[in-house]
Amino acid sequence: MSYSNIIVSTKDFVTTITLNRPPTNSVNLGVREELDQAVTELEKSKETRVVIITGAGEKGFCAGMDLSDVANIAKGPEGNKIMNAISRSQKPYIAAINGYALGGGCETALACHFRLMTDNPKAVIGLPEVNLGITPGWGGIQRLPRVLGKSKALDIILFSKRLTALEALAIGLVDKVIPAADLMKEAQAFAAVLAKRPPLAVAAVLEGMDVGLDKGIDEGLRVDTGWTSKLVSSKDAKEGITAFLEKREPVFTGE
């Protein structure tokens, strides 16, 4: 599929999705349609093991919903569907937050498994929807307390706080703050290391942890047990053990 609102590129098993509506990369119907399509296709792709999401330009990662496109809000794929697909993916997603990450932009970052943020002092992250008399609609109310705890999440949402990168790092909302010039280089380096990890074992960890957090430890353990029996007989497990005995770096294929 060709895209006009996002850019998708893949190299060495790492796919980068760039939201391409500068300066702030706000989300309209076109972005939702294309992001939904890309996430769906990448989940099935053997050429992708890790996904980076970032924004075009230096000003915005994603400033949330495009208010001028509100007439199309009920059309196309629903935002929660896209965010759930990202958060429940069996491939790690990394948010490379290069600017404003507000509203749906913050929710997109929250749906990712890792969040790296520029040290640009103008870059802020938050869920300011209550200022408009509405609420975060793409999972922010559910995911933010899972990351920060209930009281911190309520403080950020109810008071529509916009946090700098260092403030977000201090409370654990982002995992690392990186100089603007180095953000994508470090995100790609991190993704490259992840891409060398055994894909099936990575998928097992992501699914088991996600199910356990959402449905409880017993359901999570059930998923873990199911994966264990699959992994024991996998080519990757044989390669991992053989490489260990031969004292060399393993080469995993996801089989």
Residue pairs with C-beta under 8 A, 6 or more apart in sequence:
1 34
1 37
1 38
1 41
3 20
3 34
3 38
4 20
4 30
4 34
5 19
5 20
5 21
5 28
5 30
5 31
5 33
5 34
6 17
6 18
6 19
6 20
6 31
6 34
6 35
6 38
7 16
7 17
7 18
7 20
7 56
8 15
8 16
8 17
8 18
8 38
9 15
9 16
9 18
10 16
10 45
10 47
10 48
12 192
12 195
13 47
13 48
13 49
13 50
13 195
14 48
14 49
14 50
14 51
14 52
14 188
14 191
14 192
14 195
15 42
15 45
15 47
15 48
15 50
15 51
15 52
16 51
16 52
16 53
16 54
16 188
17 35
17 38
17 39
17 51
17 52
17 53
17 54
18 53
18 54
18 55
18 56
19 25
19 27
19 31
19 35
19 53
19 54
19 55
19 56
19 61
19 62
20 56
21 28
21 31
21 56
21 66
22 55
22 56
22 57
22 59
22 60
23 57
23 59
23 60
24 55
24 59
24 60
24 62
24 63
24 99
24 100
25 31
25 55
25 56
25 57
25 60
25 61
25 62
25 63
25 105
26 60
26 62
26 63
26 64
26 65
26 66
26 67
27 62
27 64
27 65
27 66
27 69
27 79
27 104
27 105
28 66
28 68
28 69
28 72
29 69
29 72
29 75
29 76
32 76
32 77
32 79
32 82
33 76
33 77
35 82
36 76
36 77
36 81
36 82
36 85
39 51
39 82
39 85
39 86
39 89
40 85
42 48
42 51
42 91
43 85
43 89
43 90
43 91
46 254
48 91
49 91
49 194
49 195
49 197
49 199
49 202
49 254
50 91
50 92
50 93
50 94
50 191
50 192
50 194
50 195
51 89
51 91
51 92
51 93
51 94
52 93
52 94
52 95
52 96
52 184
52 187
52 188
52 191
53 86
53 93
53 94
53 95
53 96
53 108
53 109
53 112
54 61
54 95
54 96
54 97
54 98
54 183
54 184
54 187
55 61
55 62
55 98
55 99
55 105
57 98
57 99
58 98
58 99
58 120
58 180
59 99
59 100
59 122
60 98
60 99
60 100
60 105
61 95
61 96
61 97
61 98
61 99
61 100
61 101
61 105
61 109
61 123
62 100
62 101
62 102
62 104
62 105
62 108
63 100
63 102
63 103
63 105
64 102
64 103
64 104
64 105
64 106
65 73
65 103
65 104
79 104
79 107
79 137
79 138
80 137
80 138
80 139
82 138
83 107
83 108
83 110
83 111
83 138
83 139
84 111
84 139
86 93
86 108
86 111
86 112
87 93
87 110
87 111
87 112
87 113
87 139
87 143
87 210
88 207
88 210
89 206
90 202
90 203
90 206
90 207
91 199
91 202
91 203
91 206
92 113
92 114
92 191
92 194
92 202
92 206
93 111
93 112
93 113
93 114
94 112
94 113
94 114
94 115
94 116
94 187
94 190
94 191
94 194
95 101
95 108
95 109
95 112
95 114
95 115
95 116
96 116
96 183
96 184
96 187
97 109
97 115
97 116
97 117
97 118
97 123
97 125
97 165
97 174
98 118
98 120
98 123
98 180
98 183
98 184
99 118
99 120
99 122
99 123
100 123
100 124
100 125
101 108
101 109
101 117
101 123
101 124
101 125
101 126
102 124
102 125
102 126
102 127
102 128
102 162
103 127
103 128
103 129
103 136
103 140
104 137
104 138
105 125
106 125
106 126
106 127
106 136
106 140
107 127
107 136
107 138
107 139
107 140
107 143
108 138
109 115
109 125
109 174
110 139
110 140
110 143
110 144
110 147
111 138
111 139
111 143
113 206
114 175
114 190
115 173
115 174
115 175
116 174
116 175
116 176
116 177
116 178
116 183
116 186
116 187
116 190
117 123
117 125
117 165
117 168
117 169
117 174
117 176
117 177
117 178
117 183
118 165
118 177
118 178
118 179
118 180
118 183
119 165
119 166
119 177
119 178
119 179
119 180
120 165
120 180
121 164
123 164
123 165
124 162
124 163
124 164
125 162
125 163
125 165
125 168
125 173
125 174
126 156
126 160
126 161
126 162
126 163
127 136
127 140
127 144
127 156
127 157
127 160
128 160
128 161
128 162
129 135
129 136
129 137
129 157
129 160
130 157
130 158
130 159
130 160
131 160
135 141
135 157
136 144
136 157
140 157
141 153
141 157
144 153
144 156
144 157
145 152
145 153
145 154
146 213
147 153
147 172
147 173
148 156
148 171
148 172
148 173
152 171
155 161
156 163
163 171
163 173
165 174
165 177
166 177
168 174
168 177
169 175
169 176
169 177
176 186
178 186
178 187
194 202
196 252
197 252
198 236
198 237
198 239
198 240
198 250
198 252
198 254
199 236
199 252
199 253
199 254
200 227
200 230
200 231
200 234
200 236
200 254
200 255
201 231
201 236
203 227
204 224
204 227
204 228
204 230
204 231
207 223
207 227
208 220
208 221
208 223
208 224
208 227
209 220
211 219
211 220
211 222
211 223
212 219
212 220
212 221
212 223
212 224
213 220
231 237
234 255
235 253
235 255
236 250
236 252
236 253
236 254
236 255
239 250
239 251
239 252
239 253
240 250
240 252
242 250
243 249
243 250
243 251
244 250
